[in-house]
């Protein structure tokens, strides 16, 4: 579908504008908004120690649910003149989907496990092997400050010793300006893209009124859950949590007629448990 002339609100961060730029190159009228920003961990020494332990082969597995965690570890490794792939192939890597797999490849990590059914923390747990049962199996789980305990608890139930470390923090970005808030409310946008649960929560807080004709598109089920918990309706959900996935969902949403009688924007849906994992 051509995006020429389509008015889209696209979340960005200071480091990540490529998707917004791609949509603009296709002719979309893109309003980029930094709802969130990525900051370093509270305890940089803990992340450094965990990364060095990984590099020295202390872990059987590295389980990651976000590109930001991978990049944070990579910065530590490179500061020490090392490469995250050093402990492989003896040590293995699990991640939530193809987008994070691509980031792993960029920093020298080969990925051994991508979940087949759910591309989130629950999916990793479901497909993860059982621990050795003798107390020797250790898994490193670098997380953001807003991550749910799903991954850590699930792997522990499977018999693994899990070391979780904060790799980064999601903090508030500057958010939308007054003109953008007005456009969301008045029908000045064709679609709003939501690329994480954190973005969904901040969008709902900043834009309490969404015009009925504005489509809301989530990058995955975790983001959809976060959006609904924040009181938003969701018109389309990507089948895979990637930019390609959300682009396909956007096309479907823009192509579909507005459904009469749907939940009004701003009404509260049933709360849902959110977890890290939908970031492309």
Secondary structure, DSSP 8 states (H G I E B T S, - for coil): ---TT-EEEEE--SS--HHHHHHHHTT-EEEEE--EEEEE-S-HHHHHHHHHHHHTT--SEEEES-HHHHHHHHHHHHHTT--TTTTTTTSEEEESSHHHHHHHHHTT----EE-SS-SSHHHHHHHS----SSS--EEEEEEETT--SHHHHHHHHTT-EEEEEEEEEEEE-----HHHHHHHHHT--SEEEE-SHHHHHHHHHH-----TT-EEEESSHHHHHHHHHTT---SEE-SSSSHHHHHHHHHHHHHS---TT---TT---------S----
